[in-house]
Amino acid sequence: MSRVLIIGDTHCPAMHPEYIEFLQEIQESWQTDCVVHIGDLIDWASISYHPKAPSLKNSEAEFEAAYSQVQALYAAFPEADWMIGNHDSLTERQATDLGLPLQVLKGYEELWGLNGWTAHPRYSNIVIDGVMYQHGDRGKGGAFPALMNAKVEFMSCVQGHYHAAAGVQYIANQNDLVFGLQVGSGVDHHKEAMDYGKKYSQKPLLGCGVVIDGHTALYEPMHLGGK
């Protein structure tokens, strides 16, 4: 049985500068012994399919800035399962569109210098203590997608992807109790890469998740003091 710390979407280099310290505090508080990064470790705004400002088109500069943040996160959490998200996989998606075999690309762990991490392919899931962990860009959506996916599978589900969704909800039938946990994110919405969200009043919910022995789920919000 495990105590799992779940890191939200970080979108490096747009990770909030206080996020790692917050995660370490939660890890110490709950004495977690297992780490899952729920996906979108990297943003890759420079090669995304969305319109972007000229300042976001420099892929080399973005890579260097993102690598620095990734290595800081890696130093704090040298072992983790990493659920590849839709942003992480932009290198694969772009290569596929160009007709390149994926063998020409470095593996995710090698590319980002994450020798102690295990990257799990996009759309995949892992199961720890009977709980399913996935990035969140597959299955059901809606107002609280983790719960919707838990209902479909009737299996507890943890996911990210939806930055403005966070918290835990439980459902039960005659025989069992399961939960859906949305872990929020670790992004700084003031970063240029997050400009697409300026038109929305609702902003990302910063925080992380903790799952204890597969049956107790918690969302831990990161309080910013009104900043």
HELIX and SHEET records of a PDB file:
HELIX    1   1 TYR A   19  TRP A   30  1                                  12    
HELIX    2   2 ALA A   45  ILE A   47  5                                   3    
HELIX    3   3 PRO A   54  LEU A   56  5                                   3    
HELIX    4   4 SER A   59  ALA A   76  1                                  18    
HELIX    5   5 LEU A   90  ASP A   97  1                                   8    
HELIX    6   6 LEU A  102  VAL A  104  5                                   3    
HELIX    7   7 TYR A  108  LEU A  111  1                                   4    
HELIX    8   8 PRO A  145  GLU A  153  1                                   9    
HELIX    9   9 GLU A  192  GLY A  197  5                                   6    
SHEET    1   A 6 TRP A 117  HIS A 120  0                                        
SHEET    2   A 6 ALA A  80  MET A  83  1                                        
SHEET    3   A 6 CYS A  34  HIS A  37  1                                        
SHEET    4   A 6 ARG A   3  ILE A   7  1                                        
SHEET    5   A 6 GLY A 207  ILE A 212 -1                                        
SHEET    6   A 6 THR A 216  PRO A 221 -1                                        
SHEET    1   B 5 ASN A 125  ILE A 128  0                                        
SHEET    2   B 5 VAL A 131  GLN A 134 -1                                        
SHEET    3   B 5 CYS A 157  GLN A 159  1                                        
SHEET    4   B 5 LEU A 177  VAL A 183  1                                        
SHEET    5   B 5 ALA A 166  ALA A 172 -1                                        
END                                                                             
